[in-house]
Amino acid sequence: MEIAILPDVDAVALATANIVAASSLAAGDEFSIALAGGETPRRLYEMLATEPFLSGIAWDTWNVWWGDERCVPPTDEMNNYALAAESLLSKVPIPAERVHRIRGEVGSQAAAVAYENELRDHFGGGNVPEFDLILLGVGDDGHTASLFPGTQALQETRQFVVPSVAPWPPYDRLTLSLPVINAARRVVFIVVGREKAHALRMVIASDREDAQQPPAALVRPANGVVQFVVDEAAAVLLTGAPA
């Protein structure tokens, strides 16, 4: 586990953009990335759509996926695809066929089956997809993607995509399962804001033997790297963090 504590949101976005660019370059001709939803990564996406990243990244090598989605239309402001489309995808030359939107508007069950099939077709048969990079956030309760504390989705071991129910609206969601997230070559958590300080400390300090550990603490890629890129406000409760 690697933790980078940076002064503010812009510094976090820049550091993460550099990680994304380096991961894309290292992947070569095919780069698979799962984007995070919510407002936290917006500044990152905006930055990737500007120089030096705009002309420095081989966008035609990208295959863009999502870690989770809310079951709302793609025009809804709560839709994760909508955020990425507005702040990144509409501004960079990624071929349309390489953007794999989760069609949550059809309902969590149907959308999970469809996305599972798309992942299997793309990555090959029964093999667990191995993403080059998965971007994630951490919720106030320690959830990540749409893997919420105490939910059945955390127990999934066979399916790649599972329906999930959030404790707040929009309730119906779907998410990549832990086996898929833990097969990634690199996972980057982006955490900003003082309101995330308790959750971040809870995740970082989580005991592997604790049955009640938060979902984000269960992200432990077997052969990959986990990085936390956080601002000073989010890190304020971590030992040794800036006051």
C-alpha positions as CSV (number, residue, x, y, z in Angstrom):
1,M,0.0,0.0,0.0
2,E,1.3,3.4,-1.0
3,I,-0.1,6.7,0.5
4,A,0.5,10.1,-1.1
5,I,-0.7,13.1,1.0
6,L,-0.9,16.3,-1.1
7,P,-1.9,19.9,-0.2
8,D,-5.3,20.2,-2.0
9,V,-7.7,18.9,-4.6
10,D,-5.7,20.2,-7.6
11,A,-2.5,18.5,-6.3
12,V,-4.4,15.3,-5.9
13,A,-5.9,15.5,-9.4
14,L,-2.5,16.2,-10.9
15,A,-0.7,13.4,-9.1
16,T,-3.5,11.0,-10.1
17,A,-3.4,12.2,-13.7
18,N,0.3,11.4,-13.8
19,I,-0.4,7.9,-12.5
20,V,-3.1,7.4,-15.2
21,A,-0.8,8.7,-18.0
22,A,2.1,6.5,-16.8
23,S,-0.2,3.4,-16.5
24,S,-1.6,4.1,-20.0
25,L,2.0,4.3,-21.4
26,A,3.1,1.1,-19.7
27,A,0.1,-0.8,-21.0
28,G,1.1,-0.3,-24.6
29,D,-1.4,-0.9,-27.4
30,E,-4.3,-1.8,-25.0
31,F,-5.1,0.1,-21.8
32,S,-8.1,-1.0,-19.7
33,I,-9.3,1.5,-17.1
34,A,-12.4,1.5,-14.8
35,L,-13.5,5.0,-13.9
36,A,-14.8,6.1,-10.5
37,G,-18.1,7.9,-10.1
38,G,-19.3,10.6,-7.8
39,E,-17.9,14.2,-7.7
40,T,-14.5,13.4,-6.2
41,P,-12.8,12.5,-9.6
42,R,-14.3,15.4,-11.6
43,R,-11.1,17.5,-11.2
44,L,-9.0,14.6,-12.4
45,Y,-11.1,14.1,-15.5
46,E,-11.0,17.8,-16.3
47,M,-7.2,17.8,-15.9
48,L,-6.8,14.7,-18.2
49,A,-8.6,16.6,-20.9
50,T,-6.0,19.4,-20.9
51,E,-2.4,19.7,-21.8
52,P,0.0,18.1,-21.3
53,F,-2.2,15.0,-21.0
54,L,-4.5,15.7,-23.9
55,S,-1.8,15.4,-26.5
56,G,0.5,13.1,-24.4
57,I,-1.9,10.2,-24.0
58,A,-2.6,7.6,-26.7
59,W,-6.3,7.8,-26.3
60,D,-7.0,5.3,-29.1
61,T,-5.5,2.5,-26.9
62,W,-8.0,3.1,-24.1
63,N,-10.9,0.8,-23.2
64,V,-13.0,2.7,-20.7
65,W,-15.2,0.9,-18.1
66,W,-16.9,1.9,-14.9
67,G,-16.5,0.5,-11.4
68,D,-20.1,1.0,-10.6
69,E,-23.3,2.8,-11.7
70,R,-26.5,4.2,-10.4
71,C,-29.7,2.9,-12.0
72,V,-30.7,6.2,-13.5
73,P,-30.7,7.4,-17.2
74,P,-27.4,8.6,-18.7
75,T,-28.9,12.1,-18.7
76,D,-29.4,12.1,-15.0
77,E,-26.9,14.2,-13.0
78,M,-26.4,11.2,-10.6
79,N,-25.2,9.0,-13.5
80,N,-21.5,8.1,-13.3
81,Y,-21.2,7.9,-17.1
82,A,-22.7,11.4,-17.4
83,L,-20.0,12.9,-15.2
84,A,-17.2,11.3,-17.2
85,A,-18.8,12.2,-20.5
86,E,-19.1,15.8,-19.5
87,S,-15.7,16.3,-18.0
88,L,-13.5,13.9,-20.0
89,L,-14.9,11.7,-22.7
90,S,-16.5,14.5,-24.8
91,K,-13.1,16.2,-24.9
92,V,-10.7,13.4,-25.8
93,P,-10.4,11.2,-28.9
94,I,-11.4,7.8,-27.5
95,P,-13.2,5.8,-30.1
96,A,-16.9,5.4,-29.2
97,E,-16.7,1.6,-29.4
98,R,-14.0,1.6,-26.7
99,V,-16.3,3.3,-24.2
100,H,-18.2,0.6,-22.3
101,R,-21.1,2.4,-20.5
102,I,-23.1,0.5,-17.8
103,R,-26.8,0.8,-18.9
104,G,-28.1,1.1,-15.4
105,E,-31.4,2.6,-16.7
106,V,-32.6,-0.9,-17.6
107,G,-32.5,-2.0,-13.9
108,S,-29.7,-3.5,-11.8
109,Q,-30.3,-7.2,-12.6
110,A,-30.5,-6.8,-16.3
111,A,-27.7,-4.3,-16.4
112,A,-25.4,-6.5,-14.3
113,V,-26.0,-9.5,-16.7
114,A,-25.3,-7.3,-19.7
115,Y,-22.1,-5.8,-18.3
116,E,-20.9,-9.2,-17.1
117,N,-21.3,-10.5,-20.7
118,E,-19.5,-7.5,-22.1
119,L,-16.6,-8.0,-19.7
120,R,-16.4,-11.7,-20.5
121,D,-16.5,-11.0,-24.3
122,H,-13.7,-8.4,-24.0
123,F,-11.4,-10.1,-21.5
124,G,-12.0,-13.6,-22.6
125,G,-14.3,-16.4,-21.3
126,G,-14.2,-17.3,-17.7
127,N,-11.0,-15.4,-16.8
128,V,-11.4,-12.7,-14.2
129,P,-10.8,-9.4,-16.0
130,E,-7.4,-7.9,-15.3
131,F,-7.8,-4.1,-15.5
132,D,-4.6,-2.1,-15.9
133,L,-6.1,0.6,-13.6
134,I,-9.2,0.9,-11.4
135,L,-10.0,4.3,-9.9
136,L,-12.0,4.3,-6.7
137,G,-13.2,6.6,-4.0
138,V,-14.0,6.0,-0.3
139,G,-17.4,6.9,1.1
140,D,-18.1,8.2,4.6
141,D,-19.0,4.7,5.7
142,G,-16.0,3.1,4.1
143,H,-17.8,1.9,1.0
144,T,-16.1,1.8,-2.4
145,A,-17.6,1.6,-5.8
146,S,-21.1,0.4,-4.8
147,L,-19.8,-2.1,-2.3
148,F,-21.6,-1.1,0.9
149,P,-21.0,-2.4,4.5
150,G,-23.0,-5.5,5.4
151,T,-24.4,-6.1,1.9
152,Q,-24.5,-9.4,0.0
153,A,-22.5,-7.9,-2.9
154,L,-19.4,-8.2,-0.7
155,Q,-19.7,-12.0,-0.6
156,E,-19.8,-12.5,-4.3
157,T,-17.0,-14.7,-5.6
158,R,-18.1,-15.9,-9.0
159,Q,-19.9,-13.0,-10.8
160,F,-17.9,-10.0,-12.1
161,V,-20.8,-7.6,-11.8
162,V,-23.4,-7.6,-9.1
163,P,-26.6,-5.6,-8.2
164,S,-26.3,-3.5,-5.1
165,V,-28.6,-1.5,-2.9
166,A,-27.3,1.8,-1.4
167,P,-28.5,3.1,1.9
168,W,-29.5,6.4,0.2
169,P,-31.0,7.3,-3.1
170,P,-30.6,6.3,-5.9
171,Y,-30.9,3.0,-4.1
172,D,-30.5,0.6,-7.0
173,R,-27.0,0.2,-8.3
174,L,-24.6,-2.3,-9.7
175,T,-20.9,-2.7,-9.1
176,L,-17.8,-4.6,-10.0
177,S,-17.3,-7.4,-7.5
178,L,-14.3,-7.7,-5.2
179,P,-12.6,-10.5,-7.2
180,V,-12.5,-8.2,-10.3
181,I,-11.2,-5.2,-8.3
182,N,-8.6,-7.4,-6.7
183,A,-7.4,-8.8,-10.0
184,A,-6.4,-5.3,-11.2
185,R,-2.7,-4.4,-11.8
186,R,-3.2,-1.1,-10.1
187,V,-5.9,0.4,-7.9
188,V,-5.9,4.1,-7.0
189,F,-8.1,5.5,-4.3
190,I,-8.8,9.2,-4.6
191,V,-9.9,10.7,-1.3
192,V,-10.4,14.4,-0.6
193,G,-12.0,16.5,2.1
194,R,-12.2,16.7,5.9
195,E,-15.5,14.8,5.8
196,K,-13.6,11.7,4.6
197,A,-11.0,11.8,7.3
198,H,-12.7,9.3,9.6
199,A,-13.4,6.8,6.8
200,L,-9.9,7.1,5.5
201,R,-8.4,6.3,8.9
202,M,-10.8,3.4,9.3
203,V,-9.7,1.9,6.0
204,I,-6.0,2.5,6.4
205,A,-6.0,1.1,10.0
206,S,-8.3,-1.8,9.3
207,D,-7.3,-5.1,10.8
208,R,-7.3,-7.9,8.2
209,E,-8.8,-10.2,10.8
210,D,-11.7,-7.9,11.6
211,A,-14.9,-9.3,10.2
212,Q,-16.4,-5.8,10.3
213,Q,-13.7,-4.1,8.3
214,P,-15.0,-1.5,5.7
215,P,-15.4,-2.6,2.1
216,A,-12.6,-0.3,0.9
217,A,-10.2,-2.2,3.2
218,L,-11.1,-5.4,1.3
219,V,-9.4,-4.1,-1.8
220,R,-6.1,-6.0,-1.8
221,P,-5.0,-7.0,-5.3
222,A,-3.1,-10.3,-5.2
223,N,-0.6,-9.2,-7.8
224,G,-1.2,-5.5,-8.1
225,V,-0.5,-2.2,-6.4
226,V,-2.9,-0.1,-4.2
227,Q,-2.3,3.6,-3.9
228,F,-4.1,6.2,-1.9
229,V,-3.8,9.7,-3.3
230,V,-5.4,12.0,-0.7
231,D,-5.4,15.7,0.3
232,E,-4.2,17.0,3.7
233,A,-7.8,17.5,4.9
234,A,-8.7,13.9,4.3
235,A,-5.4,12.7,5.9
236,V,-5.7,14.9,9.1
237,L,-6.5,11.8,11.3
238,L,-3.6,9.7,10.0
239,T,-0.6,9.4,12.2
240,G,2.2,11.6,10.8
241,A,-0.1,13.5,8.5
242,P,0.2,17.3,8.3
243,A,-1.8,19.0,11.0
